[in-house]
Amino acid sequence: MAKTKKAVDTEEQKSESFDAVQYANETKEELAKVVWPSRQQLFSESAAVILMVTLVATVVYVVDNLFIWVSGKVF
């Protein structure tokens, strides 16, 4: 049996409406699947990131000053 246009529109509105309870339940289910790092792993990986950022910033600073010095000698 074919659905009327009104019935199809009503079904689309129901499927597109926001359900906060369903959203919260699905979010809770997804967060239960997450493997959270241990405290030691969190600190060691944070230290590695801070070290790498510092290293890259230092390299960029040195290269920038090198280019400034070279351009000062050329121009």
Summary of the structure (lengths in Angstrom):
residues: 75
radius of gyration: 28.3
end to end distance: 83.1
largest distance: 85.0
contacts: 122
relative contact order: 0.05
helix: 81%
strand: 0%
